[in-house]
Amino acid sequence: MKIDAGGGAFIEDDEGDRDTPFHMRVMRVTPVPNTRQGNYLDLACGHRVMSFGDLELLDGLVLCTACRDAAEAKR
């Protein structure tokens, strides 16, 4: 489920199959200021996402909704 967070940002769970063309390798992690578990994740595709929670659960892969949405828009 995609939730509009305003300002062009969306909140979306990364559940289900993690072996898709839109799951990208995390290249760099930067803490989000003034949060306990927030991180900016720079992805191999060049996009940046924000993640909250345990990074070990990601196993180095994150769903890039920007890449997925761009592919869907081309259809």
Summary of the structure (lengths in Angstrom):
residues: 75
radius of gyration: 12.4
end to end distance: 20.6
largest distance: 39.7
contacts: 152
relative contact order: 0.24
helix: 19%
strand: 43%
